[in-house]
Amino acid sequence: MYRAASILVPVDFSDTSNAAISVALQMADRSEAKVYFLHVDPTLGADMDTLLSESGSTGPIATQIADREAAIQRDIDLELERAASAGHPLRSTTHQLIISGGDWVDVSLALIEEHHIELVVAATHGGEKGSLMGLIQGSSTERLVRKAPCSVFVVRAEGFPYLKD
């Protein structure tokens, strides 16, 4: 069985993203991997570290980041509860929450290098199929698959066992 020591999960708070969280938690449970949960907000911008230091730890950007970290943790806890109630309890895994600005694929690629990520579990929403841009570029997840130096496990929400709210 494939085992990864480190897993990256980009999170956008969608049902499909919750499915990716669930898959990553199940994989991490089996291999005792560390999981990095990443949320990238393009409105925060790439100079987010500068903005944080200028506004202090109590400014609106710090509050926004804390709110997103709390939302990711709620999604993680929900998936752990869903697995347990389905009769498949998962161990709590070592994880880190990362909030960033910029393009999520570029940030993901940088984190893969920085943290020596072995596997990315990414949700797909089907891209911009049907549009000219989608035809030319493909979806962001497809771009990640093409550029990532590690394996990428792509998750769709349809039919996923724990998404039954």
Contacts in CASP RR format, 6 or more apart in sequence:
PFRMAT RR
TARGET T0000
AUTHOR 0000-0000-0000
METHOD contacts of the structure
MODEL  1
MYRAASILVPVDFSDTSNAAISVALQMADRSEAKVYFLHVDPTLGADMDT
LLSESGSTGPIATQIADREAAIQRDIDLELERAASAGHPLRSTTHQLIIS
GGDWVDVSLALIEEHHIELVVAATHGGEKGSLMGLIQGSSTERLVRKAPC
SVFVVRAEGFPYLKD
1 30 0 8 1.000
2 119 0 8 1.000
2 151 0 8 1.000
3 30 0 8 1.000
3 31 0 8 1.000
3 33 0 8 1.000
4 27 0 8 1.000
4 31 0 8 1.000
4 33 0 8 1.000
4 118 0 8 1.000
4 119 0 8 1.000
4 151 0 8 1.000
5 31 0 8 1.000
5 33 0 8 1.000
5 34 0 8 1.000
5 118 0 8 1.000
6 33 0 8 1.000
6 34 0 8 1.000
6 35 0 8 1.000
6 36 0 8 1.000
6 115 0 8 1.000
6 116 0 8 1.000
6 117 0 8 1.000
6 118 0 8 1.000
6 119 0 8 1.000
7 24 0 8 1.000
7 27 0 8 1.000
7 28 0 8 1.000
7 33 0 8 1.000
7 34 0 8 1.000
7 35 0 8 1.000
7 36 0 8 1.000
7 117 0 8 1.000
7 118 0 8 1.000
7 119 0 8 1.000
7 120 0 8 1.000
7 121 0 8 1.000
8 35 0 8 1.000
8 36 0 8 1.000
8 38 0 8 1.000
8 108 0 8 1.000
8 111 0 8 1.000
8 112 0 8 1.000
8 115 0 8 1.000
8 117 0 8 1.000
8 119 0 8 1.000
8 120 0 8 1.000
8 121 0 8 1.000
9 20 0 8 1.000
9 21 0 8 1.000
9 24 0 8 1.000
9 35 0 8 1.000
9 36 0 8 1.000
9 37 0 8 1.000
9 38 0 8 1.000
9 120 0 8 1.000
9 121 0 8 1.000
9 122 0 8 1.000
10 17 0 8 1.000
10 20 0 8 1.000
10 38 0 8 1.000
10 39 0 8 1.000
10 40 0 8 1.000
10 104 0 8 1.000
10 108 0 8 1.000
10 120 0 8 1.000
10 122 0 8 1.000
10 123 0 8 1.000
10 144 0 8 1.000
11 17 0 8 1.000
11 20 0 8 1.000
11 21 0 8 1.000
11 37 0 8 1.000
11 38 0 8 1.000
11 39 0 8 1.000
11 72 0 8 1.000
11 75 0 8 1.000
12 39 0 8 1.000
12 104 0 8 1.000
12 123 0 8 1.000
13 39 0 8 1.000
13 71 0 8 1.000
13 75 0 8 1.000
14 123 0 8 1.000
14 125 0 8 1.000
14 157 0 8 1.000
15 157 0 8 1.000
15 163 0 8 1.000
16 123 0 8 1.000
16 124 0 8 1.000
16 125 0 8 1.000
16 155 0 8 1.000
16 156 0 8 1.000
16 157 0 8 1.000
17 75 0 8 1.000
17 123 0 8 1.000
18 75 0 8 1.000
18 78 0 8 1.000
18 79 0 8 1.000
18 157 0 8 1.000
18 163 0 8 1.000
19 123 0 8 1.000
19 155 0 8 1.000
19 156 0 8 1.000
19 157 0 8 1.000
19 160 0 8 1.000
19 162 0 8 1.000
19 163 0 8 1.000
20 121 0 8 1.000
20 122 0 8 1.000
20 123 0 8 1.000
20 155 0 8 1.000
21 37 0 8 1.000
21 75 0 8 1.000
21 76 0 8 1.000
21 79 0 8 1.000
22 79 0 8 1.000
22 82 0 8 1.000
22 83 0 8 1.000
22 160 0 8 1.000
22 162 0 8 1.000
22 163 0 8 1.000
23 121 0 8 1.000
23 153 0 8 1.000
23 155 0 8 1.000
24 35 0 8 1.000
24 121 0 8 1.000
25 35 0 8 1.000
25 76 0 8 1.000
25 79 0 8 1.000
25 80 0 8 1.000
25 83 0 8 1.000
25 90 0 8 1.000
25 93 0 8 1.000
26 83 0 8 1.000
26 88 0 8 1.000
26 90 0 8 1.000
27 33 0 8 1.000
27 119 0 8 1.000
27 121 0 8 1.000
27 153 0 8 1.000
28 34 0 8 1.000
28 35 0 8 1.000
28 93 0 8 1.000
28 95 0 8 1.000
29 90 0 8 1.000
29 91 0 8 1.000
29 93 0 8 1.000
32 93 0 8 1.000
33 93 0 8 1.000
33 118 0 8 1.000
33 119 0 8 1.000
34 93 0 8 1.000
34 94 0 8 1.000
34 95 0 8 1.000
34 96 0 8 1.000
35 93 0 8 1.000
35 94 0 8 1.000
35 95 0 8 1.000
35 96 0 8 1.000
36 95 0 8 1.000
36 96 0 8 1.000
36 98 0 8 1.000
36 111 0 8 1.000
36 115 0 8 1.000
36 117 0 8 1.000
37 72 0 8 1.000
37 76 0 8 1.000
37 95 0 8 1.000
37 96 0 8 1.000
37 97 0 8 1.000
37 98 0 8 1.000
38 98 0 8 1.000
38 99 0 8 1.000
38 100 0 8 1.000
38 104 0 8 1.000
38 107 0 8 1.000
38 108 0 8 1.000
38 111 0 8 1.000
39 68 0 8 1.000
39 72 0 8 1.000
39 97 0 8 1.000
39 98 0 8 1.000
39 99 0 8 1.000
39 100 0 8 1.000
40 99 0 8 1.000
40 100 0 8 1.000
40 101 0 8 1.000
40 102 0 8 1.000
40 103 0 8 1.000
40 104 0 8 1.000
40 107 0 8 1.000
40 108 0 8 1.000
41 64 0 8 1.000
41 68 0 8 1.000
41 99 0 8 1.000
41 100 0 8 1.000
41 101 0 8 1.000
41 102 0 8 1.000
42 101 0 8 1.000
42 102 0 8 1.000
42 103 0 8 1.000
42 104 0 8 1.000
43 101 0 8 1.000
44 51 0 8 1.000
44 61 0 8 1.000
44 64 0 8 1.000
44 99 0 8 1.000
44 100 0 8 1.000
44 101 0 8 1.000
44 102 0 8 1.000
45 101 0 8 1.000
45 102 0 8 1.000
46 101 0 8 1.000
46 102 0 8 1.000
48 61 0 8 1.000
48 100 0 8 1.000
48 101 0 8 1.000
51 61 0 8 1.000
52 61 0 8 1.000
52 62 0 8 1.000
52 65 0 8 1.000
55 61 0 8 1.000
55 62 0 8 1.000
56 62 0 8 1.000
65 99 0 8 1.000
68 99 0 8 1.000
69 97 0 8 1.000
69 99 0 8 1.000
72 97 0 8 1.000
73 97 0 8 1.000
76 95 0 8 1.000
79 162 0 8 1.000
80 89 0 8 1.000
80 90 0 8 1.000
80 92 0 8 1.000
82 162 0 8 1.000
82 163 0 8 1.000
82 164 0 8 1.000
83 89 0 8 1.000
83 90 0 8 1.000
83 162 0 8 1.000
84 90 0 8 1.000
86 161 0 8 1.000
86 162 0 8 1.000
98 111 0 8 1.000
100 107 0 8 1.000
101 107 0 8 1.000
104 140 0 8 1.000
105 140 0 8 1.000
105 143 0 8 1.000
105 144 0 8 1.000
105 147 0 8 1.000
108 120 0 8 1.000
108 122 0 8 1.000
108 144 0 8 1.000
108 148 0 8 1.000
109 144 0 8 1.000
109 147 0 8 1.000
109 148 0 8 1.000
111 117 0 8 1.000
112 120 0 8 1.000
112 148 0 8 1.000
112 149 0 8 1.000
112 150 0 8 1.000
113 149 0 8 1.000
117 150 0 8 1.000
118 150 0 8 1.000
118 151 0 8 1.000
119 150 0 8 1.000
119 151 0 8 1.000
119 152 0 8 1.000
119 153 0 8 1.000
120 144 0 8 1.000
120 148 0 8 1.000
120 150 0 8 1.000
120 151 0 8 1.000
120 152 0 8 1.000
120 153 0 8 1.000
121 152 0 8 1.000
121 153 0 8 1.000
121 155 0 8 1.000
122 141 0 8 1.000
122 144 0 8 1.000
122 152 0 8 1.000
122 153 0 8 1.000
122 154 0 8 1.000
122 155 0 8 1.000
123 141 0 8 1.000
123 154 0 8 1.000
123 155 0 8 1.000
123 156 0 8 1.000
123 157 0 8 1.000
124 139 0 8 1.000
124 141 0 8 1.000
124 142 0 8 1.000
124 154 0 8 1.000
124 155 0 8 1.000
124 156 0 8 1.000
125 139 0 8 1.000
125 141 0 8 1.000
126 139 0 8 1.000
126 141 0 8 1.000
126 156 0 8 1.000
127 134 0 8 1.000
127 138 0 8 1.000
127 139 0 8 1.000
127 140 0 8 1.000
127 141 0 8 1.000
127 142 0 8 1.000
128 134 0 8 1.000
128 137 0 8 1.000
128 138 0 8 1.000
128 139 0 8 1.000
129 135 0 8 1.000
129 139 0 8 1.000
137 143 0 8 1.000
141 152 0 8 1.000
141 154 0 8 1.000
144 152 0 8 1.000
145 152 0 8 1.000
145 154 0 8 1.000
157 163 0 8 1.000
END
